[in-house]
Amino acid sequence: MDKLVIQGGSPLSGEVRVSGAKNAALPLMCASLLTGEPVRFSNLPRLKDVTTMLGLLARMGVQVSLDDRLGVELRAERVTEPLAPYDLVKTMRASILVLGPLLARCGEARVSLPGGCAIGLRPVDQHVKGLQQMGAEIRVDQGYIAARAGRLRGARIVADIVTVTGTENLMMAATLAHGTTVLENAAREPEVADLANCLNAMGARIRGAGTDVITIEGVDHLHGTAHAIMPDRIETGTFLAAAAATGGTIRLHGTDGKILDAVLDKLREAGAEVQVEPGVVSLAMRRRPKSVSLRTAPYPAFPTDMQAQFMALDAIAEGTGVITETIFENRFMHALELQRLGADIEISGNTAIVRGAPRLQGATVMATDLRASASLVIAGLVAEGETTVERIYHLDRGYESIEEKLSQLGARIRRVH
Ligand code: UD1
């Protein structure tokens, strides 16, 4: 298994290009199931999760042609097998995103339940409830969600909790339903709006994406289109947090500062100078960071996917930061590993109290999930001496060429096979 070996202590400095967003690419690729015509995506991030999704779609009969310029064309002329098997769903929970499109296009779907997940239970009851309200018959059979429907019917669906992939699944299903669907308490994440823009370019009639009420008038067919995947706000935030922690100066291009307000505010509070220009975000940190307290919540509040990286930042900051995680239970596994590097973190329920230490010491640590891995890399960049991050297959799921991009910014980091 690959590891990353990091010699800490160099401030990040320079420019790097941000990739397309993983959490936009995955639902967008699933949207191709809704039409027999080709859908072309540019700015596709080269990630393990993207490869897994392409494999899943190809298994269902979707023709996949990749080009070497971060583009892919997907053509679901015929869906031969509307099935997402356990071996794929267990590695990537976002596979649940095929459920809505398959049901709308084929009238049936079998999607494995995701099973246990390291960062919480993450049930899919809201996806199921919404589809049932649209007329689907759904049962759980041998660990699979088995769904059937004639043409789905528009419905008013009020989510009990805000769910990102749940909103996306129902929005995709509703595009081909008979009548109008209204999704209330919908997720407002920019990735939901990116998906709606692409669906509208395919002929869907969606209004309100990016707000908590989304209205979808069903149409009879969707057609092909070309769509550029939005930039990855979590990759952007991760590099900015890494630069802030190391006392660096960086400029990120191919990104969008407007979708990162909560994160940029916290970086400024930590003492960073942050500048936003069209397509570019720059950061300079000229002092030891100050601790920041934060609470994760659905967009536009502070994202849970940036919580671990800010815990690493607080670990070396001046003062004490209180971090509250409200989205996922059990999302503090990185705290134990950060402690191995010398961080002073006390966990009580869903709150972590982080007392900033003047320095961290390199050690061997183990990545436990995608964003936890990123926090360990940030801590390793700051720690004195050598840090080895094991099990980095989690990082490869969501960060494109992270060691190459960090090396480009002057970090001493290498991958060991
Ligand atoms: C998406 C993101 C993930 C991010 C998360 C929260 C993708 C591919 N992944 O995941 O990176 O961390 O949003 O911003 O976009 N829940 C239920 N029932 C449901 C669905 C969700 O109880 O039917 C709960 C979950 O257990 C969790 C919360 O709702 O506690 C939010 O989950 P959700 O927004 O659905 O996360 P994902 O869409 O899986």
Residues whose N, C-alpha, C, O or C-beta is under 5 A from the ligand:
A	BS01	UD1	N23 A94 L121 R122 P123 V124 D125 Q126 H127 I161 V162 T163 V164 T165 G166 T304 D305 I327 F328
